[in-house]
């Protein structure tokens, strides 16, 4: 950050346009090696973060209850609709990510991250719900060689979209 006060140096147009004029108190803190107020660490947890952590702990407890109380087999009335719906959501995620990526839109991170999670869920539930024998082998192969690699690709697309600085309007 360039402080333009109290200097006689000639700055280029680019340097002047990107320079920030620091208030005296911030400049004094920076000179003393202290962080300015806007860069100080926030308190470790605020209420939304605490609520999310509490929800995570509650869901873990609920998962334990489900593991110990649910029957080992069940019949689902809407089995085909559940799987078709999951695959449709994955397809929409691929399309949305591809369209936004083709436009260079940084918002591609949102559908890419969501699609990555959908693929991880799919790669878990396919083998867990498959019948024994060839059904299980096909489900495991799909998880290992299609769904998990695509989940990694989507996660990388999301990560890279978040790392690229967006151009600021003039």
C-alpha positions in Angstrom: 0.0 0.0 0.0 1.4 3.4 -0.9 1.0 6.4 1.3 0.9 9.5 -0.8 1.1 12.0 2.1 4.3 13.9 2.9 6.2 12.8 -0.2 7.6 14.6 -3.2 8.1 11.5 -5.3 6.3 11.5 -8.7 3.9 8.5 -9.0 2.5 7.1 -12.2 -1.2 7.2 -13.0 -1.5 3.5 -12.1 0.3 4.0 -8.8 -2.0 7.0 -7.9 -5.1 5.1 -8.9 -4.2 2.1 -6.7 -2.8 4.1 -3.8 -4.7 4.4 -0.6 -4.4 7.4 1.7 -4.0 6.1 5.2 -5.3 8.0 8.2 -2.6 9.2 10.6 -3.5 6.6 13.2 -3.2 3.7 10.8 0.0 5.0 9.3 1.4 5.4 12.9 0.4 1.8 13.7 1.9 0.5 10.5 5.2 2.3 11.3 5.1 0.8 14.8 4.7 -2.7 13.3 1.2 -3.1 14.5 -1.7 -4.2 12.4 -4.3 -1.6 11.4 -7.7 -2.1 13.1 -9.4 -3.5 9.9 -6.8 -6.3 9.7 -7.0 -7.5 13.3 -8.2 -11.0 14.0 -11.9 -11.2 14.8 -13.0 -13.1 17.9 -12.7 -16.8 17.2 -16.4 -17.5 17.1 -19.4 -15.4 16.5 -23.0 -16.6 16.7 -23.4 -18.0 13.1 -20.2 -19.9 13.4 -21.2 -21.2 16.8 -24.6 -22.2 15.5 -23.0 -24.1 12.6 -20.6 -25.9 15.0 -23.5 -26.8 17.3 -25.5 -28.1 14.3 -22.6 -30.3 13.2 -22.3 -31.8 16.7 -26.0 -32.4 16.8 -26.0 -34.1 13.4 -23.1 -36.3 14.5 -25.1 -37.4 17.6 -28.2 -38.0 15.3 -26.1 -40.1 13.0 -25.0 -42.3 15.9 -28.7 -42.7 16.9 -29.6 -43.7 13.3 -26.7 -46.2 13.2 -27.9 -47.9 16.3 -31.7 -47.8 15.7 -32.4 -48.1 11.9 -33.1 -51.5 10.5 -30.4 -53.0 8.2 -32.8 -53.0 5.2 -35.7 -50.9 4.1 -38.0 -50.5 1.1 -38.3 -47.1 -0.5 -41.5 -46.3 -2.4 -39.8 -43.6 -4.5 -36.5 -45.3 -5.1 -36.2 -44.5 -8.8 -37.3 -40.9 -8.3 -34.7 -40.4 -5.6 -31.9 -41.6 -7.9 -33.2 -39.8 -11.0 -33.5 -36.6 -9.0 -29.9 -36.9 -7.7 -28.6 -37.5 -11.3 -30.7 -34.6 -12.6 -29.2 -32.2 -10.0 -25.8 -33.4 -11.0 -26.5 -32.8 -14.6 -27.8 -29.3 -13.9 -24.7 -28.6 -11.8 -22.4 -29.7 -14.7 -24.3 -27.5 -17.2 -24.4 -24.5 -14.9 -20.7 -24.8 -14.1 -19.8 -25.3 -17.7 -21.8 -22.3 -18.9 -20.5 -20.0 -16.2 -16.9 -21.2 -16.8 -17.2 -20.7 -20.5 -18.2 -17.1 -19.8 -15.3 -16.7 -17.4 -17.8 -15.9 -14.6 -16.3 -16.3 -11.1 -19.7 -17.4 -9.9 -18.9 -20.8 -11.4 -17.5 -21.6 -8.0 -21.0 -22.0 -6.6 -22.4 -24.7 -8.9 -19.0 -26.4 -9.1 -18.8 -26.8 -5.3 -22.4 -27.9 -5.1 -21.9 -30.4 -7.9 -18.7 -31.7 -6.2 -20.7 -32.4 -3.1 -23.5 -34.1 -5.0 -21.0 -36.4 -6.7 -19.4 -37.2 -3.3 -22.9 -38.1 -2.0 -23.6 -40.2 -5.1 -20.2 -42.0 -4.8 -21.1 -42.9 -1.2 -24.7 -44.0 -1.7 -24.2 -46.0 -4.9 -22.1 -48.8 -3.3 -23.9 -48.6 0.0 -27.3 -49.2 -1.6 -26.2 -51.6 -4.3 -27.0 -55.3 -4.2 -24.3 -57.9 -3.8 -22.3 -59.2 -6.8 -22.1 -57.4 -10.1 -24.4 -54.5 -8.9 -21.9 -53.7 -6.1 -18.9 -54.0 -8.5 -20.5 -51.6 -11.0 -21.4 -49.1 -8.3 -17.9 -49.2 -6.9 -16.4 -48.8 -10.3 -18.6 -45.8 -11.0 -17.7 -44.3 -7.7 -14.0 -44.8 -8.1 -13.6 -44.0 -11.8 -16.3 -41.5 -12.6 -18.0 -39.8 -9.6 -15.0 -39.3 -7.4 -12.7 -38.0 -10.2 -15.4 -35.6 -11.4 -16.0 -34.4 -7.8 -12.3 -33.5 -7.7 -12.5 -31.7 -11.0 -15.5 -29.7 -9.8 -13.8 -28.9 -6.5 -10.7 -27.7 -8.4 -12.9 -25.5 -10.7 -14.5 -24.0 -7.6 -11.1 -23.5 -5.8 -9.6 -21.8 -8.9 -12.6 -19.6 -9.4 -12.3 -18.3 -5.8 -8.5 -17.7 -6.1 -8.7 -15.7 -9.3 -9.1 -11.9 -8.6 -12.0 -10.4 -10.3 -11.4 -7.3 -12.4 -12.7 -4.2 -10.7 -14.8 -1.8 -12.8 -13.1 1.4 -13.8 
